[in-house]
Amino acid sequence: MITRDPSSDGQRLCFSVTSHDPLAYDLRDSVLEPAIHAAGLLVLRSDDIEHGDRLASTIWAAIERCAAMVALVTAQSPHVYYELGIAGGLRVPTLVLVRETLEMPINTEELTVLPFAAAGPDLNTVAARLREMTSGKAVA
């Protein structure tokens, strides 16, 4: 599995997916992406990928190239659950940040789940978890 992207000067990638709502966008910008960078990873988001009319296969290939995936779940989001399923099938280490008032409608026992309160997840905790998850991951 390739976990370094030639277009990123060999930096390890982390696929990031969020719910589509204002809270998720705020947390993505203020916590999630800075935590990914603090863990030494480069953020890769589906909206950064050119996909033409083959979005599903393009996202699959993008997740496969990543050392880890982080999902930020602030609202029920079928696309987030779909991408979590892809990551699970590919055995990509995945961290799920979920709003503590939200019940996940999918099986999460194989995932690292970090519930968070209204203030949002802690940037340092997220970065530390990502470093733990990717420290032993071999790269090509």
Salt bridges, closest charged atoms under 4 A:
ASP5 OD2 - ARG65 NH2 2.99
ASP29 OD1 - ARG28 NE 3.11
GLU33 OE2 - ARG45 NH1 2.81
ASP47 OD2 - ARG45 NH2 2.75
GLU132 OE1 - ARG129 NE 3.86
